[in-house]
């Protein structure tokens, strides 16, 4: 199903203000870092500055794959979501 088809049944896109408000009320994100053969995906706590920056809390071990991949990555993707039920959820996906 396309986003347009989903909008016909009541699904809506967030505008910039709604996205900022949503990011400000959440605390956990899923970080996806480039890795072969598949992305490395990890949940992280984050903070939001209210404008344009997310700040992640990294807990690192002596040989942290998360740290190595973060340092090597030109881009990463972050997913922040809240799911009250399988039919009522919100999400924001960011790349940077």
C-alpha positions as CSV (number, residue, x, y, z in Angstrom):
1,X,0.0,0.0,0.0
2,X,1.3,3.5,-0.9
3,X,1.4,6.5,1.5
4,X,-1.3,8.1,-0.7
5,X,-3.5,5.0,-0.2
6,X,-2.9,5.0,3.5
7,X,-3.9,8.7,3.7
8,X,-7.3,7.7,2.2
9,X,-7.9,5.6,5.3
10,X,-6.8,8.2,7.8
11,X,-3.0,7.9,8.0
12,X,-1.4,11.4,8.0
13,X,2.1,12.8,7.6
14,X,3.5,15.0,10.3
15,X,4.5,18.5,9.5
16,X,7.8,20.0,10.8
17,X,6.2,21.3,14.1
18,X,4.6,17.9,14.8
19,X,7.9,16.1,14.1
20,X,9.8,18.5,16.5
21,X,7.1,18.0,19.2
22,X,7.3,14.2,18.7
23,X,11.1,14.1,19.0
24,X,10.9,16.2,22.1
25,X,8.6,13.8,23.8
26,X,10.4,10.5,23.1
27,X,13.6,9.2,24.6
28,X,14.7,6.1,22.7
29,X,15.6,5.7,19.0
30,X,16.8,2.9,16.7
31,X,20.1,3.8,15.1
32,X,21.0,2.0,11.8
33,X,24.6,2.2,10.8
34,X,26.0,1.1,7.4
35,X,27.6,-2.4,7.6
36,X,28.0,-5.3,5.3
37,X,26.1,-7.5,4.5
38,X,23.3,-5.8,6.5
39,X,23.0,-2.6,8.5
40,X,23.9,-2.7,12.2
41,X,20.8,-1.7,14.1
42,X,20.8,-0.7,17.8
43,X,18.4,1.0,20.3
44,X,19.8,4.1,21.9
45,X,18.7,6.8,24.4
46,X,18.7,10.2,22.9
47,X,18.1,13.9,23.6
48,X,16.7,16.5,21.2
49,X,17.8,20.1,21.2
50,X,14.4,21.3,20.0
51,X,15.7,22.5,16.7
52,X,17.8,20.2,14.6
53,X,20.1,18.0,16.7
54,X,19.7,14.6,18.3
55,X,22.3,13.6,20.9
56,X,22.9,9.9,21.6
57,X,24.0,8.2,24.7
58,X,26.7,5.6,23.7
59,X,27.8,2.9,26.2
60,X,31.0,1.6,24.7
61,X,33.1,-1.5,25.5
62,X,36.7,-2.0,24.7
63,X,36.0,-3.1,21.2
64,X,32.7,-1.4,20.3
65,X,31.3,-2.2,16.9
66,X,28.9,0.7,17.4
67,X,31.8,3.1,17.9
68,X,33.8,1.8,14.9
69,X,30.8,1.9,12.5
70,X,29.8,5.3,13.8
71,X,33.2,6.7,13.1
72,X,33.3,5.2,9.6
73,X,29.8,6.2,8.6
74,X,29.1,9.1,6.3
75,X,25.4,8.7,6.9
76,X,23.2,6.9,9.3
77,X,19.5,6.5,9.8
78,X,17.5,6.9,13.0
79,X,14.0,5.7,13.7
80,X,12.0,7.2,16.6
81,X,8.6,5.6,17.2
82,X,5.8,5.2,19.6
83,X,3.3,2.3,19.3
84,X,0.2,2.2,21.5
85,X,-1.2,-0.7,19.4
86,X,-0.7,-2.3,16.0
87,X,-3.2,0.3,14.6
88,X,-2.1,3.4,16.5
89,X,1.5,4.4,16.2
90,X,3.7,7.3,15.2
91,X,7.2,7.4,13.8
92,X,9.8,9.7,12.5
93,X,12.7,8.6,10.3
94,X,15.8,10.8,10.0
95,X,19.0,10.6,8.0
96,X,22.2,12.4,8.8
